[in-house]
Amino acid sequence: MQGDHMVTVRPSGVSFAVTSGETVFAAAARAGLLWPTICGGNGNCGTCCSQIIDGRDGCLPIGEHEFETLSTVLRAPTDGSRRLACQLRIETDVTVQRRGVRPRPLTAECEELL
């Protein structure tokens, strides 16, 4: 698809496409990946916080809600080096560091079809 950018996650090495305007978290879910979260991607818990390894200049600016969660809940830097995947939108390929990102396990119903 035109306008797609790739996100690569370390250390797992998984990669997936993110469409224009889509969050990294939503794109990961669409790609069948589980991204650690407690709040379900609402930007409240900070569990999806990821370190930007490469492509930081291609990340859209931190919004007010993300800034608040990073600064008050996580007490993390707000310089763009750490971002909430559920709020992060990108304009270029990006590499992030976040342990626990993995393929969604197959359900029993899916396994029967294989």
C-alpha positions, 0 to 999 in steps of 0.5 A: 500500500502506498503511504505505508512505513515499516516498524521493526521491533527489537529484540524480537525482530518482527516487522509490520507496516503502518498506514498513514494516520495509524498508530504503531499499536493499532498496526501491530494488532492488525498484523496479528501481534500482541503489544504489552498493554494494560489500558488497551491502547488508550495512552493511560498506563504507559505499558506500551512505552518503547525506545526509538532506536532509529527513525526518530525524525520520522515520528510525529510530535508527542501529543498532550495526552502522551506527554502527560503519561510519559512525564507523570505516570512513567517519569520518562524523558519527553524528548522523543527517545521514548514513545507510547506505541498506542499514540505514536504515528510515523512518517518514515520507517522506524526501529523500536526497542520493546520486549514482549511484542510477539505474534498473537497465539492461534486459537483452538478454532484456527488450529483446527483449520490448519 
